[in-house]
Amino acid sequence: MNHQSSINSFESNQEEIENQGNIFQNNCEKKWVLGNQVHTTSYNDACHRIENWTNSKTSCYIIAANVHVIMTGYWNKKYQQIINNAALVTPDGMPLVWGMKLLGIKQQTRVYGPDLMLAFCETAAAKSIPIYLYGGTQSMLAKLETNLQQKYPNLIIAGSYSPPFRPLTPEEEAQDIQRIHASGAKVVFVGLGCPKQEEWMARAKGKLQAVCLGVGAAFSFHSGEVSQAPRWMMNLGLEWLYRLASEPKRLWKRYFINNPAFVVLFALQLIKNPD
């Protein structure tokens, strides 16, 4: 699937996004999934909140949580604290959506990181909110910027940067934060992967006067370097199977260990505390 297919796939999902309306805007309730907070939100609600946080110059971060994120938080309590300190945690994966429904949020829909990125880019283009792209490779960022500007001609991309894949020194991280701050960006899309991007956003909170949004593989998808699963597979919760077939060596542990563990542990949570 090329970048245009990725964007067209988002557009085909736009009706569903718009139909969510403003259901959750007045009250962003949260539920606890294996000790991790997950909010009752929608694409419209999330974009509305991000815009409000940029207007109030709030330094905060947003996590798009799938099973991998939830299980990483379950096994690593320090990372779980990062999740629970986020301003917003969206149900990124279908298992989280089903889990929220079982916890009583019957109208919950998926708020998928890559789609949320495009949804807010549309808002940012309309409201002249400058964004920044942090993560990926230089070639990926170049393709991503081109694709986003073609789709949203009025989008202000204040800057982009591909940090080294190795751990950054404190000095390097401070330079990156200063570079983003100097750009004037109000929203930073962070594509470093779990758990690196959430850890980075937590450290940047309070230092960076912007809203950070961890979007995982969105840079790979929207640059056209990696194909996305068809929407029908996403809707059936089978995206993991598509991604596993595409990257078996990298993802097999994630899906064959985390997914079964999540099912068992969440079932036990429901038995002990169905609310």
C-alpha atoms as one frame of an Amber mdcrd trajectory, in Angstrom:
protein
   0.000   0.000   0.000   1.553   3.355  -1.065   1.180   6.665   0.737  -1.844
   7.641  -1.351  -3.572   4.373  -0.420  -2.823   5.087   3.226  -4.422   8.523
   2.970  -7.368   7.210   0.929  -7.877   4.527   3.558  -8.111   7.280   6.159
 -10.583   9.187   4.001 -12.786   6.101   3.674 -12.850   5.991   7.450 -13.699
   9.700   7.706 -17.464   9.122   7.807 -17.024   6.882  10.845 -14.824   9.544
  12.451 -17.375  12.294  11.803 -20.226  10.125  13.067 -18.504   9.894  16.429
 -19.464  13.534  16.840 -18.657  15.179  20.131 -19.909  12.352  22.334 -17.066
  12.605  24.813 -16.130  16.284  24.743 -17.754  17.237  28.016 -16.423  14.368
  30.099 -13.302  12.366  29.368 -13.975   9.361  31.583 -11.282   6.739  31.951
 -11.181   3.044  32.657  -8.362   0.923  34.015  -7.002  -1.899  31.897  -4.447
  -4.022  33.788  -3.512  -0.979  35.864  -3.214   1.371  32.882  -5.570   4.279
  32.244  -7.456   4.369  28.937  -9.778   7.287  28.164 -13.226   7.306  26.600
 -12.528   9.522  23.636 -13.031   9.846  19.883 -11.141  11.400  16.973 -13.175
  14.617  17.187 -12.839  14.785  20.945  -9.081  14.146  20.866  -8.517  16.808
  18.190 -10.653  19.258  20.169  -8.610  18.610  23.308  -5.280  18.919  21.486
  -6.358  22.264  20.026  -7.431  23.511  23.466  -4.126  22.439  24.990  -2.189
  24.281  22.284  -4.272  27.413  22.910  -3.579  27.241  26.651   0.127  26.436
  26.015  -0.172  23.250  28.052   2.871  20.982  28.052   1.524  17.435  27.905
   1.587  14.191  25.960  -0.862  11.737  24.405  -0.450   7.975  24.067  -2.204
   5.795  21.510  -2.407   2.530  23.436  -2.533  -0.915  21.882  -1.979  -4.295
  23.550   1.793  -3.857  23.257   1.642  -0.576  25.204  -0.706  -2.001  27.849
   1.361  -5.136  28.381   4.609  -3.150  28.521   2.981  -1.091  31.265   1.808
  -4.230  33.053   5.309  -5.728  33.121   7.159  -2.431  33.709   5.692  -0.287
  36.495   7.919   2.685  35.667   6.528   2.694  32.144   3.019   2.241  33.537
   3.495   5.441  35.503   4.317   7.208  32.237   1.067   5.906  30.741  -0.920
   7.015  33.770   0.616  10.515  33.711  -0.470  11.108  30.099  -3.069  13.790
  29.433  -4.911  11.393  27.129  -4.610   7.668  26.389  -6.614   6.546  23.368
  -7.753   2.975  22.607  -5.523   2.467  19.557  -6.113  -1.260  19.050  -9.368
  -3.178  18.642  -8.705  -5.377  21.716  -8.664  -2.166  23.767 -11.933  -1.045
  22.160 -13.545  -4.399  23.002 -12.108  -4.172  26.499 -13.605  -0.697  27.015
 -16.999  -1.979  25.853 -16.775  -4.837  28.365 -15.961  -2.259  31.042 -19.185
  -0.411  30.280 -18.254   2.097  27.549 -20.612   0.634  24.964 -20.149   3.432
  22.398 -16.339   3.354  22.440 -14.702   3.303  19.010 -11.112   2.943  17.946
  -8.873   6.020  18.068  -5.962   4.751  15.997  -2.682   6.688  16.238  -1.958
   6.949  12.481  -5.538   8.112  11.788  -5.450  10.543  14.707  -2.285  12.030
  13.220  -4.053  12.707   9.920  -7.195  13.938  11.658  -5.223  16.492  13.605
  -3.157  17.498  10.573  -6.473  18.454   8.976  -7.347  20.535  12.053  -3.854
  22.035  12.175  -4.035  23.046   8.506  -7.402  24.733   9.031  -6.368  26.497
  12.256  -2.730  27.344  11.306  -1.311  25.245  14.153   2.356  24.473  13.390
   3.456  20.862  13.811   6.809  19.103  14.162   7.841  15.592  13.103  10.304
  13.823  15.419  11.536  10.304  14.671  12.045   7.965  11.746  14.866   8.298
   9.229  15.779  11.349   7.170  14.509   9.739   3.967  11.267   8.728   5.678
  10.721  12.248   6.989  11.319  13.731   3.545   8.653  11.464   2.030   6.303
  12.068   4.956   6.584  15.867   4.676   5.923  15.722   0.936   2.866  13.506
   1.370   1.395  15.594   4.183   1.871  18.857   2.273   0.234  17.346  -0.804
  -2.750  16.249   1.267  -2.933  19.405   3.428  -1.450  22.334   1.432  -2.006
  24.791   4.304  -0.318  22.582   6.896   2.550  24.356   8.636   5.391  21.892
   9.220   7.659  23.907  11.493  10.432  21.324  11.315  11.447  17.699  11.465
  14.353  15.736  12.884  15.580  12.166  12.763  17.423  11.424  16.020  20.048
   8.662  16.221  18.656   5.204  16.968  21.032   4.812  19.908  20.130   6.267
  23.334  20.631  10.027  23.380  22.903  11.760  25.845  21.224  14.307  28.143
  22.925  17.037  26.125  21.615  15.699  22.823  18.105  15.394  24.187  18.233
  18.961  25.505  19.396  20.151  22.071  16.510  18.331  20.390  13.990  19.903
  22.766  15.521  23.340  22.193  15.410  22.795  18.419  11.704  21.924  18.574
  10.988  24.858  20.893  12.801  27.269  18.569  10.723  26.050  15.615   7.536
  27.402  17.187   5.720  24.084  16.803   2.674  23.638  19.009   2.146  19.923
  18.339   4.937  17.359  18.049   4.274  14.004  16.399   6.723  11.512  17.891
   7.471   8.368  15.896  10.077   6.492  17.918   8.106   3.331  18.700   7.037
   1.868  22.050   8.372   2.334  24.711  10.983   4.815  23.494   8.533   7.477
  22.311   6.486   7.483  25.527   9.630   7.709  27.641  10.876  10.622  25.520
   7.548  12.463  25.760   7.453  12.038  29.538  10.933  13.537  29.844   9.972
  16.414  27.523   6.855  17.284  29.510   7.355  20.616  31.248  10.430  21.375
  29.139   8.640  21.682  25.815   5.739  24.110  25.432   3.841  21.845  23.084
   1.505  18.862  22.948   3.379  15.652  22.089   1.556  12.799  20.403   3.152
   9.352  20.136   2.088   7.870  16.809   4.188   4.697  16.541   4.324   3.377
  12.998   2.407   6.323  11.500   5.572   7.794   9.969   6.281   4.491   8.223
   2.702   4.221   6.964   2.157   7.794   5.803   5.580   8.050   4.169   4.675
   4.999   2.102   7.613   2.915   3.357   5.393   0.341   5.096   1.943  -0.795
   3.992  -1.074  -0.711   6.294  -3.504  -3.543   6.790  -6.788  -3.282   4.853
  -9.592  -1.608   6.796 -11.615  -4.804   6.950  -8.758  -6.511   8.778  -8.444
  -3.548  11.156 -12.165  -3.618  11.911 -12.009  -7.341  12.712  -9.016  -6.860
  14.998  -6.730  -8.745  12.573  -4.232  -5.972  11.881  -1.707  -7.833  14.040
  -1.830 -10.773  11.625  -1.097  -8.526   8.644   1.801  -6.843  10.426   3.156
 -10.168  11.649   3.186 -11.477   8.082   4.991  -8.301   6.980   7.616  -8.239
   9.773   7.708 -11.710  11.413  11.220 -11.509  12.886  10.565  -8.196  14.628
   6.997  -8.772  15.780   6.526 -12.456  16.602   7.382 -12.079  20.300   5.044
  -9.107  20.632   2.048 -10.961  19.254   2.621 -14.536  20.441   3.488 -13.546
  24.006   1.691 -10.252  24.678  -1.616 -11.002  22.975  -2.392 -14.313  24.774
  -1.167 -12.843  28.077  -3.466  -9.848  27.617  -6.508 -12.067  26.994  -5.874
 -14.147  30.120  -5.026 -11.224  32.402  -7.910  -9.061  31.225 -10.341 -11.953
  31.656  -9.109 -12.305  35.238  -9.579  -8.552  35.745 -13.182  -8.817  34.512
 -13.884 -11.731  36.830 -12.463  -9.895  39.862 -13.760  -6.447  39.000 -16.169
  -6.238  36.051 -16.355  -2.410  36.318
